[in-house]
């Protein structure tokens, strides 16, 4: 049998649990405190502008303000009593002193003119007459202009409250006449706490994982979270579990993201294809999956960066999982993965085949190589060297490009050459496998041996054109290293001719010196840098002026190296110097 008793009518949670006073407004303490203090000190402004996201309490706060201003039995802290006729009329919407207007449907200039005419009349029961205009940004330009005069010089009994979610659409002339209050997005903890309170009052059992999932889905809106709570309650009944919530809201389970991170650290590409197939078969949105994956690795990065899980918004169970998972990654690896996820989100907007693009991103993440910080690597090598781990560090034998006009070798460099050769003889076979010093029959053509026999070797070259070029020091400048000869050729024609004959020259050099010799050719007019320790040069400076300038620059660089206060090295540079005995090569402007 039908009944007209309104007490049997279902009321949605958002309306049933709407705050009735300032103290019950969640997450907006800065606004509630300001409004209460304004009422107590009798400094009530004639126009307020409430702005913020949807469902955070703008209209609710406006109604509470209206009740507090017109309450017949106000409390000491400016809270409305909620029992007087004025409070009851405002709550039920029957008050003729508090008028709520929808700005989207009453946005014409004629509507504003009617408002101006009615605003002249004083309130009937209360002290103030209040107009609450919701979505005020929907008013037309002419409507805003018609409201300006009344808004600037209102009657003493009139108060305006404007509410909007798009503050940038409100004209500056309106903004300058209002007190602006910015409502914040609801925090996850605030939403969870309010939902937990509502569930306890409604005799509903719900676990923490479900509350957090609902709060995240609401995206900072208390009203949205309460609507989602009603939806879950209709699906699950009074006993709500996390698995049922994921089914009701079609959410991606957190276990799904842990499975992806496990496949990444195990380099399991096959599992990635299974995950992509599961996403498609279950109808999940790829963008939603990528957003969840980005948040997942953000949580891992938070633990790696801070050392704790205080900044992670999830249940206690998953906090422990994140701490365990973070131990398998480094910060650089997580950042590389997050970059892949963000670039994939952008690429999906223009991709005709989102599944393939999604699978590509997953396989890229699964095939990433592990990264090692260079500072940690050098520190490990330094520790191994100090502990005498059996590894003899020697200078790299890759010859640097050298200047054609370089200063003569100093005595200290000669001693370094001697030390370098000693290290060459005692180095282990593994260390001797340098690409710049190949060997034939276990022999290496030494630097001095190559230099001494070069002039006689030129006379043995069968190709007369090449022999002529090699005999011209102004065209071809040779440099000698252990097992290697570098030819600087200033003329393009000579460089092309010698390059065409390069393979024959290498064979002849190997036969002449009795060991393999690497021949490198540097064509063109590019100058070669100054030689490093252990490398000799044949050519001498042609100009005394350039020699003086080079010597001054080298002396300046060496003095800077001897005084650490003049030039400080980076940590990585200092480690390279300590481990490998490196010396800085001066760069001289031409």
Buried (B, 14 or more C-beta within 10 A) or exposed (E): EEEEEEEEEEEEBBEEBBBBBBEBBBBBEEBBEBBBEBBEEEEBBBBBBBBBBEBBBBBBBBBBBBBBBBBBEBBEEBBBBBEBEBBEBBBEEEBEBBBBBEBEEBBBBEBBEEBBEEBEEBBEEBBBBBBBBBBBBBBBEEBBBBBBEBBEEBEEBBBBBBBBBEBEEBBEEBEEBBBBBEBBBBBBEBBBBBBBEBBEEBEBEBBBBBBBBBBBBBBBBBBBBBBBBBBBBEEBEEEBBBEBBBBBBEBBBBEBBBBBBEBBBEBBBEBBBEBBEBBEEEEBEBBEBBBBBBBBBBBBBBBBEEEEBEEBBBBEEBBEBBBEBBEEBBBEBBBBBBEBBEEBBEBBEEBEEBEEBBBBBBBBBBEBEEEEEEEEEBBEBBEBBEEEEEEEBBBEBEBBBBBBBBBEBEEEBEEBBEBBBEBBEEBEEEBBEBEBBBBBEEEBBBBEBBBEBBEEBBEEBEBEEBEBBBEEEEBBBBBBBBBBBBBBBBBEEBBEBBBEBEEEBBEBBBEBBEBBBBBBBBBEEEBBBBBBBBBBBEBEBEEEEBBEBBEEBBEEBBEBBEEEEEEEEEEEEBBBBBBBBBBBBBEBEE
